[in-house]
Structure formats: structure tokens, C-alpha cells
Amino acid sequence: MSQATPPAILSVAPTRALMDEAIGVRVDNLPPGAPVTLRCLHHSEDKDYWEAYGHYVSDAAGVVSVADDASVGGTYRGKEAMGLLWSMRPVPGSRTGLRLRKRNVRTPMLFTISVYGGHVSRDFGSRRPLAEELTERWYMAPGVRRLELKDRGVRGTLFIPSGPGPFPGLLDMWGGGGGLLEYRSALLASHGYVSLALEYFTPGELASGDLELKYFEAAFELIQQHPAVVADKVGIFGLSLGGMVAIHMAAESTVVKPACCICISGSHLYRRDQPRWNVQQPRLESDRKVHVDEEQNVILRDINLPISSDLSGKTDVRRINCPLMLVIGQDDQNHPTALYAEDMERMMRSVGKEHLLTRLEYPDAGHLIEPPYSPHFRATNFMWHSKKAKVTMLWGGQPKSHSDAQEDSWKKMLAFLRQHLYSPHLPRARM
């Protein structure tokens, strides 16, 4: 009588983790030298399917370990412990220009990891997996509190870490797409910071730069005055337009005195007589430096070049008196962030403040540098408010390099925040 082949055993550990935690994926009980495919599938809140997969060959003991073995094909190659997450992309036939973002941070993102016999690249739905496991990934650690905020005209969501506190605080701002995004703030709160995810006002709602600045100042003060916050340990965290606001507040506000700032893919250029939502509009109309690539993706990188020495068109960063970290993708196709950083460093050096500046630069990384293991989005749909048109915006970056930048920069940003805001008594929440 022939003996039945033992079933493959797939293990994913931990099965429940924060979004910035690595997981281990391993398959046992395979025949030695067997080709297999590991696939990760996610059904988004927007009802789209995202997938990543790698091709592996089991070792002499019939084992595949994603962290230790190289993928020889698929959406990623080589030894990539988290390749099943960072290389995710919409499944074939999906809508174009998609971006994967978590809207409801009170629920986990669910990922189904499966193992298939052979090296498979398509038609997964018609195949039966050898084994599969479900893993949960969370932006909110247990005990983090989420509070909707509407006060003094400010709108947003406040996340408070578990434990007695008080904690350092962060004003967390996203970019020109507007609206309210909570997932980075939830993750920052999971690391011990009271974080306010600020909702951007509707374009045109605040018709002057002064009114806009007062909105951000009011948001910063709300964090400072919260009983769970150490008032002199509040920083600002911004991406793109949010980074530009962070730099401007640190340099120009007479109200806001941040303990530190992190600016991802941001700018110090804008016209003081313009609301920040319209920061690109004057140059768009006069210089027409907007380009498109062969796929008609919009490239805004050149619209503010060359960088003028005229201070009327940019924030005077020489006035910044707090530590500032700039995170830069050298393939950013939305902003020439490396050139902006050079100009800011030159300005700060002229007054002996270059010691306050930390620059993180990443080759072949693009504009949208997110928390680690997030997929790379080279081009996505975007509502261009000044044109009142929906376009596909080119952000830049290459998947592997961009993923490495997200993982490395997140670790260094957390270390930067700990250095300037952290108290040894703060809890470090994990799943």
C-alpha cells in the first residue's frame, strides 16, 4: 500500500500584528526541491483585490522560509521577508490608478496567505491551494483611544495611547488630496504619541493664507492643551502639502513652537499672498511646466524650478529653531524635494543652524513615502483641485527601492521622535 503524502503546513507568525511589524511565513512538509508559489491576497475597503506572490523551491528538508529563502520570480525577487506585503498590486483587470489606504482604523486589514504547488503567476482563483492562513494587521494597538474632534473650527481625529500618560503629542498632516486620513496617526499613537490626524479644509473654504495658518495653529494648540499631552513636547509630522505647512509653522508662526518637525516630500516654497491650496497655481498658469509621460501621467516636478532666492516666494527656514528631519525620494516626480532640501540646508547654514537639519535621501524612492510594508504607488488617481479635474498623478519611485526607503525611514523617524519627544516612562504598545 502506498503511504499518503503528508499535507503541507503553512505558518504565519504573528497572525495579529501592527502594520509596521514584520511577520514570518514558512511552509513545512513539502517534498525536497519542490517548486511552490506563496501568494498574499487582500480585499480592500474600496472592494478591490490586491495581490503579491513569490516563487520558491523547497530545501532538502522540504521547507520554504520567506525570510531565509530567495524568491526566483513573481512580484518580487530575492530574500524579502516582507515581499508578500510591500510588492502588492491590484490583481489583473482591476481599475487603473488605485491606491491602497485604510479608512476605518478600528478594524484590521485582512491578508490571506496561500501556498500553491508549482510556480503560478495567474488564474489563482481556479487553483486549490495546498494550505492557507489569514493574518490581521492593525494600525491601532490595543488600548489606543480614538476621539473625533471638532473644536475651534478644527476637524480631525485624536488618537491617545494606552496607559496613564501624559505623552508627547504630534500634529499629523497629509497632502493636497485633502480629507481625513487616520492610519498614520493611529500607528504613531501605538508607539506612544498623542497624535491628531488633521482634516484638511475644503479648497477655497479658507480664502486667505492667514486664515489657513490660524487653522493649523489652533490644531497645534488643541494638542498642547490636552490633559494627556506634555505641553512642551509636541511635534509636527507632515507629508507633501502637510510637510510644507510643518516647515512654515516652525519658521513663521508666532504661536506654534514645535519641539521637532518631520517633513516627508515637502517644500518650503509658496507665495505668502496665496492660500496653501493654491501654492502651485500661479506657476502652472504662467510657466506651463506641467509634463505628462507616455502613459499620460501628470508630472509636476518642474513647476517651481528654478528655485528663486527671493524670500517673498518661500518660507524663511533660517527662523527655524527646532530639529527638522527631511525625508526625500530622489525619484520624486511631484516635487524636486532633493533640490528643496539643498536650498533649505544652504539657508540654515547661512545662520549657523545646519545642526538642526537631518536629511534622509533615498535613490529611486518616490513622493508617497508611507509607513513600512505599504505597497508602492508610482502613479495614482488624484483630484487636481486647482484644475477641478481628476488626473493620474505620477509620484515616482521603483517598488523595491521605495519599499526599502519606507522601512528605513520609518525606523529613523521613530528614533528621531524618541530623541526629541520621548520620555523613558512612555509605554511601547504592541499587538
C-alpha positions in Angstrom: 0.0 0.0 0.0 1.3 3.5 -0.8 1.5 6.0 2.0 -0.4 9.2 1.6 1.7 12.4 1.2 1.5 14.5 4.3 -0.2 17.8 3.8 1.9 21.0 3.5 1.9 23.1 6.7 1.8 26.9 6.3 2.6 29.0 9.3 2.3 32.8 9.6 3.6 34.4 12.8 2.4 36.5 14.4 -1.1 36.2 13.0 -2.1 39.5 14.6 0.4 42.4 14.4 0.8 46.1 13.9 1.3 47.3 10.4 4.9 48.2 10.9 5.8 44.8 12.4 7.4 42.1 10.3 5.8 38.6 10.0 7.4 35.3 9.4 6.0 33.0 6.7 7.1 29.3 6.5 5.9 26.2 4.7 6.8 22.7 6.1 6.1 19.1 4.9 6.9 19.8 1.2 8.9 17.3 -0.9 12.5 18.3 -1.2 13.2 20.6 -4.2 9.5 21.2 -4.8 8.5 24.4 -6.7 5.8 26.3 -4.9 4.2 29.7 -5.0 3.3 31.8 -2.0 0.6 34.3 -2.5 -0.9 37.1 -0.4 -4.4 38.4 -1.2 -6.2 41.4 0.3 -9.8 42.7 -0.4 -9.7 46.4 0.2 -12.4 48.6 1.7 -12.8 50.0 -1.8 -13.8 46.5 -2.9 -10.6 46.0 -5.0 -8.4 42.9 -4.8 -4.6 43.3 -4.3 -2.1 40.5 -4.5 1.6 39.7 -4.3 3.3 36.4 -4.9 6.7 34.8 -4.9 8.1 31.6 -6.5 10.2 29.4 -4.2 11.8 26.0 -4.2 11.8 23.9 -1.0 15.1 22.9 0.6 16.4 19.4 1.3 14.2 19.2 4.4 11.1 20.2 2.4 10.9 23.7 3.9 10.4 27.2 2.5 11.1 30.2 4.7 10.2 33.6 3.1 12.7 35.4 5.4 15.6 33.0 4.5 14.9 31.8 1.0 15.0 33.7 -2.3 12.0 34.2 -4.5 13.0 33.3 -8.0 10.0 35.0 -9.6 6.7 36.7 -9.0 6.0 40.3 -7.9 9.4 40.4 -6.0 12.7 38.5 -6.2 15.4 37.6 -3.7 15.3 37.3 0.0 12.5 39.6 1.0 10.9 38.8 4.4 8.0 41.2 3.7 7.8 40.9 -0.1 4.3 39.4 0.2 3.1 42.8 1.5 5.2 45.5 0.0 5.0 44.2 -3.5 1.2 44.0 -3.5 -0.5 45.4 -6.6 -4.1 45.3 -8.0 -5.0 41.9 -9.5 -5.1 41.9 -13.3 -8.2 43.5 -14.7 -8.6 46.0 -11.8 -9.4 49.7 -12.2 -6.4 51.9 -13.0 -4.7 54.4 -10.7 -5.6 52.6 -7.5 -4.1 53.4 -4.1 -4.5 51.1 -1.1 -5.3 53.1 2.1 -7.1 52.1 5.3 -10.1 54.2 6.1 -11.5 52.5 9.2 -8.6 52.0 11.6 -10.8 50.4 14.2 -10.8 47.2 12.1 -7.8 45.2 10.8 -6.6 44.8 7.3 -7.0 41.1 6.5 -4.5 39.2 4.3 -4.9 35.7 3.1 -1.6 33.9 2.6 -1.7 30.8 0.5 0.8 28.2 -0.9 0.3 26.6 -4.3 2.1 23.7 -5.9 4.3 24.8 -8.9 5.3 28.3 -10.0 2.0 30.1 -10.6 1.5 33.6 -12.0 -2.1 33.8 -12.9 -5.5 32.1 -12.6 -5.1 31.6 -8.8 -8.9 31.5 -8.4 -9.1 28.3 -10.4 -6.5 26.5 -8.3 -6.8 24.9 -5.0 -4.1 26.0 -2.5 -2.1 23.4 -0.6 -2.7 25.4 2.6 -3.7 29.0 3.6 -3.7 31.2 6.6 -5.4 34.5 7.5 -3.4 37.3 9.2 -4.6 40.5 10.7 -2.6 43.8 10.5 -3.6 46.7 12.6 -2.8 50.4 12.7 -4.3 50.7 16.3 -2.7 48.8 19.1 -4.9 47.5 21.9 -5.9 50.3 24.3 -5.4 53.2 21.9 -8.3 55.6 22.1 -9.8 57.2 19.1 -11.7 60.5 19.6 -13.4 62.5 16.9 -12.5 66.2 17.3 -14.5 69.3 16.3 -13.3 72.3 18.3 -12.5 75.9 17.5 -13.2 75.2 13.9 -10.7 72.4 13.8 -11.7 69.0 12.5 -9.8 65.8 12.9 -9.3 62.6 14.9 -7.2 62.4 18.1 -5.5 59.1 19.0 -4.4 58.6 22.6 -2.0 55.8 23.6 -2.9 53.3 26.3 -1.6 53.9 29.8 -1.8 56.8 32.2 0.3 59.4 30.3 1.0 62.2 29.9 2.5 61.6 26.5 4.3 63.7 23.8 2.0 65.0 21.1 2.1 65.2 17.3 0.1 67.1 14.7 -0.1 64.8 11.7 -0.9 66.2 8.3 -1.2 64.6 4.9 -1.1 66.1 1.5 -3.0 68.0 -1.1 -5.6 65.3 -1.7 -7.4 66.7 1.3 -9.9 65.0 3.5 -9.1 63.0 6.7 -6.6 60.1 6.8 -6.2 58.5 10.2 -4.0 55.4 9.7 -0.6 57.0 10.3 -1.8 58.8 13.4 -3.2 55.6 14.8 0.2 53.9 14.2 2.0 56.8 15.9 -0.3 56.5 18.9 0.5 52.8 19.0 4.1 53.9 19.5 3.3 56.3 22.4 2.3 59.6 21.0 -1.0 61.5 21.2 -1.5 62.2 17.5 -4.0 64.4 15.9 -4.9 63.4 12.3 -5.9 66.7 10.9 -8.7 67.0 8.4 -7.9 69.5 5.7 -10.5 72.1 4.9 -12.2 72.1 1.5 -10.2 74.1 -1.1 -11.5 77.7 -1.1 -13.1 77.2 2.4 -10.5 79.5 3.9 -9.8 82.1 1.3 -6.5 83.6 2.7 -3.1 82.3 3.8 -3.6 84.0 7.2 -6.9 82.2 7.9 -5.3 78.9 6.9 -2.3 79.4 9.2 -4.7 80.2 12.1 -6.5 76.8 11.4 -3.2 74.9 11.8 -2.2 77.0 14.8 -5.5 76.2 16.5 -4.9 72.5 15.8 -1.5 72.6 17.4 -2.8 74.4 20.4 -5.5 71.9 20.9 -2.9 69.1 21.2 -0.8 71.2 23.6 -3.7 71.9 25.9 -4.9 68.3 26.0 -4.5 66.8 29.5 -2.9 63.7 28.1 -0.1 65.7 26.5 3.2 67.1 27.7 2.7 70.7 26.5 6.4 71.4 25.6 6.8 68.0 23.8 4.6 68.5 20.8 6.0 68.0 17.3 4.7 68.2 13.7 4.6 65.4 11.2 3.7 66.2 7.6 3.8 64.7 4.1 3.8 66.8 0.9 1.4 69.8 1.5 1.5 68.8 5.2 5.3 69.0 5.1 5.1 72.4 3.6 2.8 73.5 6.4 5.0 72.0 9.1 8.0 73.9 7.8 6.1 77.2 7.6 4.7 76.8 11.1 8.1 76.1 12.6 9.6 79.1 10.8 7.0 81.7 10.7 4.3 81.2 13.3 4.5 83.4 16.5 2.1 80.9 18.2 3.5 77.5 17.4 6.8 76.4 18.8 7.2 72.7 17.9 9.7 70.6 19.7 10.6 68.9 16.4 9.3 68.5 12.8 9.3 65.7 10.3 8.7 66.7 6.7 8.3 63.9 4.1 8.5 65.0 0.4 7.7 68.6 1.4 8.5 72.1 0.2 9.5 75.5 1.6 8.1 77.3 -1.5 4.9 79.2 -1.6 3.6 82.7 -2.2 2.5 84.4 1.0 -0.4 86.1 -0.7 -1.9 82.7 -1.7 -3.7 80.1 0.3 -1.6 76.9 0.5 -4.1 75.0 -1.6 -3.2 77.3 -4.4 0.5 77.1 -4.0 1.1 75.6 -7.4 -1.5 77.6 -9.3 0.5 80.8 -10.3 3.3 78.9 -11.9 1.0 76.4 -13.6 -0.7 79.3 -15.4 2.4 81.3 -16.3 5.2 78.8 -17.0 3.2 75.8 -18.1 5.8 73.4 -16.8 3.5 70.6 -16.3 4.5 67.5 -18.2 3.0 64.1 -18.9 4.7 60.8 -19.5 4.0 58.3 -22.3 1.0 57.0 -20.2 -0.4 60.5 -19.7 0.5 60.6 -16.0 0.9 64.1 -14.8 4.4 65.2 -13.7 4.6 68.4 -11.5 8.2 68.1 -10.6 9.4 71.1 -12.6 6.7 73.7 -12.0 8.6 75.6 -9.3 12.0 75.4 -10.9 14.4 77.1 -10.8 14.3 77.8 -7.1 14.3 81.6 -6.6 16.4 83.3 -4.0 13.5 85.7 -3.4 12.2 85.2 0.1 8.8 86.5 -0.8 8.2 83.2 -2.5 9.3 80.8 0.2 9.4 80.2 3.9 12.4 81.7 5.6 13.7 78.5 7.2 16.5 80.5 8.8 14.0 81.2 11.5 13.5 77.5 12.4 14.7 76.8 16.0 13.7 73.1 16.4 15.2 69.9 15.0 13.9 69.3 11.4 14.1 66.0 9.6 13.6 66.0 5.8 12.7 62.6 4.1 13.4 62.7 0.4 12.8 60.4 -2.5 15.3 61.2 -5.2 12.9 59.9 -7.9 10.1 62.1 -6.6 8.2 63.2 -9.7 5.8 65.5 -7.8 8.3 67.8 -6.1 12.1 68.3 -6.6 12.5 67.5 -3.0 16.2 66.9 -3.1 16.7 70.4 -4.6 14.4 71.9 -2.0 16.4 70.2 0.8 19.7 71.6 -0.6 18.2 75.1 -0.6 16.9 74.8 2.9 20.2 73.5 4.1 22.0 76.4 2.5 19.7 78.9 4.1 20.0 77.3 7.5 23.8 77.1 7.2 24.0 80.8 6.5 22.8 81.5 10.1 24.6 78.6 11.8 21.6 76.3 12.1 22.6 73.4 9.9 23.0 71.3 13.0 19.2 71.3 13.4 18.7 69.7 10.0 18.7 65.9 9.3 18.3 64.8 5.7 17.3 61.2 4.7 17.7 60.7 1.0 16.7 57.6 -0.9 17.6 56.8 -4.5 14.7 55.5 -6.7 12.2 56.4 -4.0 9.2 58.5 -5.0 6.9 61.0 -3.4 4.5 58.9 -1.4 6.7 57.6 1.4 4.3 55.8 3.8 4.7 53.5 6.8 6.7 50.4 6.1 5.4 47.4 4.1 2.8 49.6 2.4 2.7 48.9 -1.4 4.4 51.3 -3.7 2.2 53.6 -5.8 4.1 55.1 -8.7 1.0 56.7 -10.2 -2.5 57.0 -8.8 -5.8 58.8 -9.4 -5.8 62.3 -7.9 -8.3 65.1 -7.7 -6.4 68.2 -9.0 -8.4 70.9 -7.1 -6.9 73.9 -8.9 -7.9 72.4 -12.3 -11.1 70.8 -10.9 -10.1 67.7 -12.8 -9.3 64.1 -11.9 -6.0 63.0 -13.3 -3.4 60.2 -12.8 -0.5 61.8 -10.9 3.0 60.4 -11.3 4.6 60.1 -7.9 7.8 58.3 -8.9 9.9 55.6 -7.3 10.6 51.9 -8.0 9.0 49.2 -5.9 12.0 47.6 -4.3 13.9 50.8 -3.6 10.8 52.6 -2.5 9.9 49.8 -0.1 13.4 49.9 1.4 13.1 53.6 1.8 9.8 53.3 3.7 11.2 50.7 6.0 14.4 52.5 6.8 12.9 56.0 7.1 10.1 54.8 9.4 12.7 53.4 11.9 14.7 56.6 11.7 11.7 58.8 12.1 10.6 56.9 15.2 14.1 57.2 16.6 14.1 61.0 15.8 10.8 61.4 17.6 12.0 59.4 20.6 15.2 61.5 20.8 13.3 64.8 20.8 9.9 63.9 22.4 10.2 60.7 24.2 10.2 60.0 27.9 11.5 56.7 29.2 8.2 56.3 31.1 6.1 56.1 27.9 4.6 52.7 27.2 5.5 50.9 23.9 2.3 49.2 22.8 2.4 46.1 20.7 -0.2 43.7 19.4 
